[in-house]
Amino acid sequence: MADSALVVIRTFINDFDAGIARTALEAAGIESMIQSDDCGGMRPHLWMGGIDLLVRSEDAPFAEEVLSGAKTNG
């Protein structure tokens, strides 16, 4: 994910849901990354703002479509 602006596509309250969404994006060929502020899972009590799923800004419209479709089909 070099040299491209990243945008938050969704924010989740747990790693499991964020991972499922990231897997759906990867299956659609969209690179993504998860960002959280919990010391890499070592200190979950530090979590305050959610777990963000980020994609390249140019991939955001397709990522929204993928996640919306995954949500309605699941």
N, C-alpha and C positions, 0 to 999 in steps of 0.2 A: 504494500500500500504506500508506495513512494510518491512523493511530489504531488499530492492531491489533497484538497481540503476534505476533512472528515466531518460528517454530520451525525448527530444522534438520531437514529431512526425509531427507536423504542427505548423505554426505560422499564425495567422489571424489578420485582421485589425479591426475587430469588435466582440463584445461579441455574437451577434446573430449567426454568422457563426461558431464560436468556440463551441457554445452550440449545434448546429445541429450536428457537427462532434462528439462531446462527446456523444450525444444521440445515434448516429449510433454505436459507440464503445460499449456503455452499452448494446444495443440490441444484440450485438454479444457476450456479456459476458466478455468484456474487461474493467477492471477498468481504469479510467483515471482521470486526474485533470487539471484544467485550472489555469494558472499562468499569472497574469498581474501586471503591476506596475502603477496602477491608483488609489491607495488608496481605493480599494474595490468598484470602480465605482463612488466614491465621487468627484474625481478630474480627469475627463477624459482628460483634457488638459495636464496632466502629462504623458500620454501615449507616449512612444517614440519607443519602440522596438517591438511592436506587442503583441498579446495575444497568449501565448504558450499553446499547448495541449500536456500533458505529459502522458506517459505510462511506465510500467515496461519494462526494456530492453528486457526481454525474450518475451514480448507480441508485440514488435515493428513490426516484420515481418507480423504477422497476422493483426495488426492494420493498417498497410500500405495497405494490401490487402482489408480490409473492406472499408477504406476511398477511395481507388481508385475505387472500385466497386460502392460505393455510388455516387461518382462523375460522373461516366459514365452512371449510370442508372437514374440519377436525372436531 
